[in-house]
Amino acid sequence: MRTTLLFIRHGETAWNRAKRYCGWHDVALSAGGEAQVRRLARRLAGARIDAVYSSDRRRALQTARILFKRRHITQVPDLREMNFGVFEGLTHKEVLKAYPAVYRRWLRAPFKVVIPEGEGLRGFQRRAVKALNSIVRKNQGRTVAVVCHGGIVATLVMHIKRTKDFWHYIPSAASVTKVLYIGKRGRLEIFNG
């Protein structure tokens, strides 16, 4: 049985624009992010979507509501972005100044470093895969939209492709990544479309 998942990264926020780590902070879409999502809504118009899931963070829910106006949206806390701990709310330069050693190690080898007061990439990926498996199991033979975050998409693509190249798979704001499941096996059809 074929199940299609459309992973949709939320539209841009002011924090994304400023290159701040958002993580678990509940940041809203910017006006530019809302415009991105409206453009995506026009592209998705007419697409058959059987179910809609979303992270419980405001930026993802706003994206889902713009895209799927009157549809029921199932909120899944496990679809939240990675918890960036002490990096949250800071820009690259600010993190580099405040936490230079741990930040450099994390950028070089994100699977080997747990951000202080945050989440390790291994645990984050386990959480994302658990949510993914639950969605696939409940939606056999359907087409499902999953509105979430860049880190979630990256970890799920890494899981499907059996790679650890986290930085390579961060998608753009308001983009679609399509994964086709046949049984329990996923195949990446479109990345960052």
MOPEFEN-V340603 format. One line per field, one symbol per residue. ss: DSSP state (H for helix, E for strand, C for the rest). phi: phi as a letter, one per 30 degrees, with the letter a starting at -180 (. if undefined). psi: psi as a letter, one per 40 degrees, with the letter a starting at -180 (. if undefined). Layout:
ss->???
phi->???
psi->???
This chain:
ss->CEEEEEEEECCCEHHHHCCECCCCCCCCECHHHHHHHHHHHHHHCCCCCCEEEECCCHHHHHHHHHHCCCCCEEECHHHCCCCCHHHCCCEHHHHHHHCHHHHHHHHHCCCCCECCCCCEHHHHHHHHHHHHHHHHHHCCCCEEEEEECHHHHHHHHHHHHCCCCHHHHCCCCCCEEEEEEECCEEEEEECCC
phi->.cbcccdcdeddcddeddicddhddccdddeddddeddddedddeiddbdabcbeddedddddddddbecddcddbeddddeddhddeicdeddddddbeddddddddbddcbcdeibcddddddedddededdddddbeiccbcbcabeddeddddedddhbbdeddcddddhcbccbcccicccbdcbcid
psi->hhhhhhhhhiiiiddddefihdbeighiiidddddddddddddehehhhdihiiieiddddddddddgceihhhhhdeeiiihebeeheiidddddddfdddddddddgdeehhhheahidddddddddddddddddefheihhhhhaidddddddddddefifgdddfhiiifihhhhhhhbehihhdhhf.
